[in-house]
Amino acid sequence: MSQQPDLKLWAETAQKYFVHPETVANSQRAAQRGLKPFWKLGLEASRRQIIDTAHKPRQHCLKVTGFKGSVNDILIPVAHLPDGIAATVYTPEDVPSVPVIIVYFHGGGLVIAEKETYESCTMTLSKYNKAIVIVPEYRWLPCSEDRLAPFTDCEAVTRWVLDNKHSVGGVASSLVGVAGDSAGGQLSCSVTYSLPGKLAFQVLVYPVADIVIEGIESMKDFWVTPGFCGKDMEAMFKWCKLFEEPSHANNPRVNPSAPRGAGDSPLSASPHTLVLLAQLDPLRDWGISYAGKLREAGVPVELRVVEGCAHIFFSDVENNPSCSAEGHRIVAEYIHSLVQTKL
């Protein structure tokens, strides 16, 4: 008989929500390892904790995911950085003759994590979608050279991919879309704002789709829960120093939910969108609200919420095998359906 999960760490949450056994097990594992919440650690210690716990050798990721294909590290030339931007290109062995290209932006609040942290996730994304996946190493905030460095980098990388599909294994008719989790979802929204009409789709996985914390039910429900919580989001907003400049809060390039004025690309110019959320996530209601805004603007939107799962279920493939698989299946089915109508 299998052992029942100990809900002690999620006791209060379990009174209102179903908590998936994988979510419980991950919290227990983190507690046993002595891992600390980001908001308690501070920025530098949080960066070290991610490196110590989440960076896995590429061979390990290949084994965990069963990915078969090529993995190539490249430098993408961009005008604003003389050394270019490092990126990894994943190409599955069963890639079709007209492959879809996904530019994926990893999460981390714009302040922590690297593309290596997400290698199992991006291999899985490539595998499930039979798509070429490109993951850039955008610069963290705060950045003295550019207060909007991640946004600048991700836009430049996407422009390059659109103009150089053949360089990453695509063809002229390959559809190009963007995707990202958490802050990576925020970056995806920024790119589609800056490149209206250029992209075929965006996949927003529990995106940072707003900056307002007060009065948000999911923020209240998951303010100090295990794993990524509302207080972590609050801390990351402070660490990135992005909103020390008041105008950034009202800039749709930075805050997806900011009002759009006469000089902005309209929300209606956003591409087809999948919003994929975790139920036990402080960011959940931001995603629901943003999906509603897109729908009101006439953008085709699919909204899915995976029950019982916490913030990192999509990216932490190894420790959330069934939850992550469900999320990746949803994404693959969405993109496959979209491709059938566009090609």
Backbone torsions as a table, in degrees:
resi	resn	phi	psi	omega
1	MET	NA	130.9	-179.1
2	SER	-71.4	145.3	-179.9
3	GLN	-74.0	134.3	178.7
4	GLN	-74.3	141.3	-179.6
5	PRO	-66.5	145.7	177.5
6	ASP	-86.6	113.3	-174.8
7	LEU	-87.7	10.8	-173.4
8	LYS	-53.7	-45.2	-177.3
9	LEU	-68.4	-20.7	-178.4
10	TRP	-115.7	20.8	-171.1
11	ALA	-55.5	-48.2	-178.2
12	GLU	-66.6	-42.3	179.6
13	THR	-63.2	-37.8	-176.5
14	ALA	-66.5	-14.7	175.8
15	GLN	-73.4	-20.5	-176.9
16	LYS	-115.2	-30.6	-173.7
17	TYR	-129.3	153.7	165.5
18	PHE	-72.3	134.6	177.6
19	VAL	-115.0	116.9	-176.2
20	HIS	-63.9	141.2	178.8
21	PRO	-54.1	-33.7	177.8
22	GLU	-66.5	-36.2	177.2
23	THR	-64.0	-43.5	178.9
24	VAL	-64.0	-46.9	-178.1
25	ALA	-61.6	-38.9	178.7
26	ASN	-63.9	-39.9	179.0
27	SER	-66.5	-41.0	177.5
28	GLN	-64.0	-41.9	179.9
29	ARG	-63.3	-42.9	179.4
30	ALA	-64.0	-40.2	179.3
31	ALA	-65.9	-40.9	179.7
32	GLN	-65.1	-31.3	179.7
33	ARG	-84.8	-4.5	178.9
34	GLY	75.1	23.9	179.5
35	LEU	-71.9	144.5	-175.8
36	LYS	-110.6	152.4	173.4
37	PRO	-63.3	147.5	180.0
38	PHE	-57.2	-40.7	-175.3
39	TRP	-64.8	-23.7	176.4
40	LYS	-84.8	-29.3	-174.1
41	LEU	-79.0	-37.7	-168.2
42	GLY	89.9	169.5	-170.5
43	LEU	-64.9	-54.9	-174.4
44	GLU	-63.7	-41.5	178.9
45	ALA	-67.2	-33.8	176.7
46	SER	-65.2	-41.2	177.1
47	ARG	-61.5	-42.0	179.8
48	ARG	-66.3	-40.7	-178.8
49	GLN	-62.3	-40.1	178.0
50	ILE	-62.8	-45.1	179.3
51	ILE	-62.0	-42.6	-176.9
52	ASP	-69.5	-30.7	-171.6
53	THR	-109.6	-28.1	-171.1
54	ALA	-109.8	-17.8	177.9
55	HIS	-77.3	122.7	179.6
56	LYS	-123.0	146.2	177.1
57	PRO	-59.0	149.2	-178.1
58	ARG	-58.2	-39.5	179.4
59	GLN	-62.5	-35.9	176.5
60	HIS	-63.5	-44.3	-179.5
61	CYS	-64.5	-38.9	177.2
62	LEU	-61.5	-39.6	180.0
63	LYS	-69.4	-44.0	-178.4
64	VAL	-62.9	-42.5	-173.1
65	THR	-90.2	-21.2	-174.0
66	GLY	69.7	19.7	-179.8
67	PHE	-66.4	132.3	176.6
68	LYS	-126.0	121.6	-177.6
69	GLY	158.2	-159.8	-179.1
70	SER	-105.6	146.7	175.5
71	VAL	-128.8	114.5	-175.0
72	ASN	-125.0	129.9	175.2
73	ASP	-92.6	127.5	-176.2
74	ILE	-131.5	169.7	170.6
75	LEU	-115.6	125.4	179.9
76	ILE	-96.3	120.7	-179.2
77	PRO	-71.8	131.6	176.6
78	VAL	-136.8	149.3	-173.6
79	ALA	-67.2	-30.5	-171.9
80	HIS	-88.5	-7.9	179.3
81	LEU	-132.4	114.5	-175.3
82	PRO	-61.7	-28.2	-180.0
83	ASP	-91.2	0.7	-179.8
84	GLY	76.6	-171.9	179.7
85	ILE	-121.6	124.6	177.6
86	ALA	-67.3	142.5	178.1
87	ALA	-150.7	158.1	174.6
88	THR	-117.9	135.7	-179.7
89	VAL	-113.1	122.6	178.8
90	TYR	-107.8	125.0	179.8
91	THR	-128.4	112.6	-178.7
92	PRO	-71.0	154.0	-177.2
93	GLU	-67.3	-23.0	-179.1
94	ASP	-101.3	27.9	179.4
95	VAL	-62.3	134.8	-179.3
96	PRO	-72.8	172.3	-177.1
97	SER	-68.2	-27.1	174.0
98	VAL	-118.0	84.3	-172.4
99	PRO	-78.4	146.7	168.4
100	VAL	-76.3	143.6	177.2
101	ILE	-116.1	125.1	178.8
102	ILE	-115.3	121.5	172.3
103	VAL	-94.0	115.7	-172.6
104	TYR	-109.2	129.3	178.2
105	PHE	-109.1	121.4	-176.6
106	HIS	-75.7	162.2	178.2
107	GLY	-87.0	-170.2	-179.3
108	GLY	128.3	19.6	175.6
109	GLY	65.3	16.1	-176.2
110	LEU	69.1	6.4	-173.7
111	VAL	-128.8	-19.0	-179.1
112	ILE	-136.7	170.8	177.0
113	ALA	75.4	155.1	-178.5
114	GLU	-136.6	171.9	-177.8
115	LYS	-62.2	-30.3	177.2
116	GLU	-63.5	-30.7	179.0
117	THR	-60.3	-27.8	-170.7
118	TYR	-107.7	14.0	-170.4
119	GLU	-62.2	-38.7	177.4
120	SER	-64.0	-37.3	178.8
121	CYS	-65.0	-47.7	-175.1
122	THR	-74.1	-29.7	171.4
123	MET	-63.8	-43.3	179.8
124	THR	-64.4	-41.1	178.1
125	LEU	-59.9	-44.9	179.1
126	SER	-65.0	-43.3	-178.1
127	LYS	-63.1	-50.2	-176.1
128	TYR	-65.8	-36.1	-175.0
129	ASN	-93.9	-6.5	-173.8
130	LYS	50.4	42.1	-173.3
131	ALA	-121.3	155.5	170.6
132	ILE	-78.7	125.2	-179.2
133	VAL	-116.8	128.9	-179.3
134	ILE	-117.5	125.9	-176.5
135	VAL	-121.6	109.2	180.0
136	PRO	-85.2	152.3	174.3
137	GLU	-96.0	81.6	-179.8
138	TYR	-72.4	157.7	-178.6
139	ARG	-74.7	144.4	175.8
140	TRP	-75.2	161.3	164.0
141	LEU	-102.2	156.0	-6.7
142	PRO	-72.2	147.9	-178.8
143	CYS	-130.4	119.6	-175.4
144	SER	-68.0	-27.7	-178.3
145	GLU	-77.2	-28.8	-174.8
146	ASP	-157.3	112.9	-178.3
147	ARG	-67.6	-12.6	177.4
148	LEU	-117.8	32.8	-171.9
149	ALA	-51.8	-49.3	-178.1
150	PRO	-61.7	-37.1	-179.8
151	PHE	-67.9	-42.0	177.1
152	THR	-61.3	-46.8	-176.8
153	ASP	-64.4	-46.1	-175.4
154	CYS	-69.0	-36.4	175.2
155	GLU	-64.3	-44.5	-178.5
156	ALA	-63.3	-42.6	178.7
157	VAL	-61.9	-44.6	-178.3
158	THR	-65.6	-40.4	175.8
159	ARG	-58.7	-43.0	-179.5
160	TRP	-63.5	-43.7	-180.0
161	VAL	-61.8	-44.1	179.2
162	LEU	-59.4	-34.9	-178.2
163	ASP	-89.0	-10.7	-173.4
164	ASN	-137.1	45.4	-178.2
165	LYS	-55.3	-40.3	-177.3
166	HIS	-63.6	-26.7	-177.4
167	SER	-71.6	-18.2	179.8
168	VAL	-112.4	9.3	176.9
169	GLY	102.5	2.3	178.4
170	GLY	-88.1	-177.0	175.6
171	VAL	-129.0	172.3	-174.6
172	ALA	-56.7	-34.9	-176.8
173	SER	-90.4	4.0	178.1
174	SER	-61.9	132.2	172.8
175	LEU	-75.5	139.7	177.7
176	VAL	-119.3	129.4	175.5
177	GLY	-133.6	167.9	176.7
178	VAL	-116.6	154.4	178.5
179	ALA	-151.4	157.9	177.3
180	GLY	-177.2	156.5	178.6
181	ASP	-111.4	142.0	176.2
182	SER	57.6	-118.9	176.7
183	ALA	-62.5	-25.8	174.5
184	GLY	-65.6	-31.4	173.1
185	GLY	-68.0	-39.3	174.6
186	GLN	-59.1	-43.9	178.7
187	LEU	-65.6	-36.8	176.5
188	SER	-61.3	-45.2	177.7
189	CYS	-60.4	-39.3	179.4
190	SER	-62.9	-43.6	-178.6
191	VAL	-66.1	-43.0	-180.0
192	THR	-68.8	-28.6	173.2
193	TYR	-65.5	-44.1	-176.7
194	SER	-76.7	-20.9	-177.6
195	LEU	-124.6	59.6	-176.6
196	PRO	-61.1	132.8	177.1
197	GLY	79.8	0.4	-175.1
198	LYS	-94.4	-21.0	-171.7
199	LEU	-114.3	149.3	-175.6
200	ALA	-82.3	-27.3	-176.7
201	PHE	-165.9	164.2	168.0
202	GLN	-136.8	139.7	176.6
203	VAL	-115.5	114.6	-176.2
204	LEU	-108.7	107.8	-178.6
205	VAL	-98.4	116.1	-172.7
206	TYR	29.6	65.1	-172.5
207	PRO	-74.9	153.5	166.1
208	VAL	-78.7	88.6	-171.8
209	ALA	-100.8	4.4	-179.8
210	ASP	-159.1	176.9	176.3
211	ILE	-126.5	0.1	-178.4
212	VAL	-87.1	118.3	-179.4
213	ILE	-95.8	-40.4	-175.4
214	GLU	-63.6	135.3	174.5
215	GLY	81.2	5.0	179.8
216	ILE	-93.0	120.4	-173.5
217	GLU	-58.0	-44.2	-178.1
218	SER	-67.2	-30.0	174.3
219	MET	-65.1	-41.7	178.3
220	LYS	-65.2	-45.6	-175.9
221	ASP	-65.9	-30.7	-174.8
222	PHE	-124.5	40.7	-177.1
223	TRP	-70.2	-41.2	-179.5
224	VAL	-134.5	34.8	177.7
225	THR	-78.3	166.5	178.2
226	PRO	-60.4	157.3	-179.1
227	GLY	73.5	-153.3	-179.4
228	PHE	-71.8	126.1	-175.5
229	CYS	-129.0	176.2	-178.6
230	GLY	-60.3	-36.5	179.0
231	LYS	-66.9	-29.4	174.5
232	ASP	-65.5	-42.9	179.2
233	MET	-63.1	-42.5	178.0
234	GLU	-59.3	-43.8	179.9
235	ALA	-64.1	-41.6	-178.6
236	MET	-66.4	-36.2	174.8
237	PHE	-59.1	-39.1	179.3
238	LYS	-71.0	-42.8	-176.4
239	TRP	-65.2	-38.7	-175.6
240	CYS	-73.2	-19.3	178.4
241	LYS	60.3	16.1	-176.0
242	LEU	-64.7	-40.4	-173.0
243	PHE	-97.4	14.8	167.0
244	GLU	-68.4	-24.4	172.7
245	GLU	-91.0	106.3	-172.9
246	PRO	-54.4	-32.7	-177.0
247	SER	-65.3	-23.5	-178.7
248	HIS	-65.5	-32.5	-179.7
249	ALA	-63.2	-27.4	-178.5
250	ASN	-105.2	16.5	-179.7
251	ASN	-102.7	112.7	-178.5
252	PRO	-61.5	-19.5	176.7
253	ARG	-68.6	-24.7	-176.6
254	VAL	-107.0	-45.1	-179.0
255	ASN	-112.0	104.7	-175.4
256	PRO	-55.5	-28.9	-176.8
257	SER	-90.9	2.9	178.8
258	ALA	-64.9	145.1	177.0
259	PRO	-60.6	147.5	-179.8
260	ARG	-106.1	131.6	-178.7
261	GLY	-102.0	-170.1	-175.7
262	ALA	-62.2	-30.8	-178.1
263	GLY	-89.6	1.6	-177.3
264	ASP	-98.1	152.7	170.1
265	SER	-69.0	136.7	-175.4
266	PRO	-70.8	152.2	177.4
267	LEU	-59.9	-29.6	-179.9
268	SER	-64.4	-15.6	178.0
269	ALA	-82.9	-1.5	178.2
270	SER	-65.4	148.2	179.4
271	PRO	-77.5	174.8	171.9
272	HIS	-49.2	138.5	-170.4
273	THR	-133.7	134.3	166.4
274	LEU	-108.4	126.1	173.3
275	VAL	-110.0	114.6	-177.2
276	LEU	-113.7	121.0	-172.2
277	LEU	-123.4	156.2	171.1
278	ALA	-97.5	135.3	-177.7
279	GLN	-66.1	-38.3	-175.4
280	LEU	-97.1	60.2	-169.8
281	ASP	-139.3	128.6	177.9
282	PRO	-59.8	-23.7	-178.0
283	LEU	-85.6	-3.8	-172.8
284	ARG	-53.4	-50.4	-173.3
285	ASP	-72.2	-25.2	170.7
286	TRP	-60.2	-45.0	-179.0
287	GLY	-64.7	-41.7	178.5
288	ILE	-62.2	-44.8	-179.9
289	SER	-63.6	-42.7	-178.2
290	TYR	-67.3	-38.5	176.0
291	ALA	-59.7	-39.3	177.2
292	GLY	-63.9	-41.1	178.1
293	LYS	-62.6	-43.6	178.1
294	LEU	-61.4	-44.2	-178.7
295	ARG	-63.2	-42.6	178.5
296	GLU	-62.6	-29.5	179.3
297	ALA	-82.0	-1.7	178.1
298	GLY	90.9	11.4	179.3
299	VAL	-83.4	131.3	174.9
300	PRO	-64.5	120.4	-174.7
301	VAL	-130.8	138.1	168.3
302	GLU	-117.3	127.6	-179.5
303	LEU	-114.2	125.5	178.3
304	ARG	-131.7	136.5	177.8
305	VAL	-121.6	123.2	-179.6
306	VAL	-91.0	116.6	-173.5
307	GLU	-72.1	144.8	172.6
308	GLY	77.6	0.9	-174.7
309	CYS	-106.8	150.2	-179.5
310	ALA	-101.8	-177.6	-164.6
311	HIS	-54.0	-42.1	-171.4
312	ILE	-98.3	17.0	-173.3
313	PHE	-58.7	-34.5	-175.7
314	PHE	-71.0	-41.5	-174.9
315	SER	-85.7	-29.9	-177.6
316	ASP	-87.6	73.3	-173.6
317	VAL	-61.7	-41.3	-173.7
318	GLU	-65.8	-39.7	-174.7
319	ASN	-96.7	-3.1	177.0
320	ASN	-132.0	57.8	-170.6
321	PRO	-57.8	-44.2	-177.9
322	SER	-80.7	-41.1	179.8
323	CYS	-64.9	-45.2	179.8
324	SER	-64.2	-41.5	179.0
325	ALA	-60.5	-39.9	177.6
326	GLU	-61.8	-45.1	179.2
327	GLY	-61.7	-44.9	-179.1
328	HIS	-69.1	-31.7	175.0
329	ARG	-64.6	-42.4	179.0
330	ILE	-59.6	-45.8	179.7
331	VAL	-62.5	-45.8	-177.5
332	ALA	-63.8	-41.9	179.0
333	GLU	-64.7	-38.9	179.5
334	TYR	-64.5	-50.6	-177.7
335	ILE	-65.6	-40.6	178.9
336	HIS	-60.4	-44.8	179.6
337	SER	-62.8	-40.3	-179.7
338	LEU	-66.4	-41.7	-179.4
339	VAL	-61.3	-38.1	-179.1
340	GLN	-61.4	-30.4	-178.4
341	THR	-88.4	-19.4	-173.8
342	LYS	-102.6	-22.0	-177.8
343	LEU	-97.2	NA	NA
